[in-house]
Amino acid sequence: MFTVLLSAHVAEAQARLSAAFPDTRFVPLPNGGEVPPEGMDAVALFRCAMSKPQLQTTIGGAPALRWIHSCTAGFDQLLVPETWW
């Protein structure tokens, strides 16, 4: 089973995503981006409307993270040192 983090802006989609992808665990993040214990093994993040500090907090709390999916066309909000694995 994969774990995917959902930024607070898209957390309301958790139920629909869980129904569509039953073999994936979707964990919503609080507004600050702190990763709850059940999300620490997440391999992906679906981010929308996250600030750079929120993104940095999330990346720091999810050491297995390998994919960041953004809902925006630009990538400047992803340009934080933590994304340069």
Secondary structure, 3 states (H helix, E strand, C coil): CEEEEECHHHHHHHHHHHHHCCCEEEEECCCCCCCCHHHCCCCEEEECCCCHHHHHHHHHHCCCCCEEEECCCCCHHHCCHHHCC
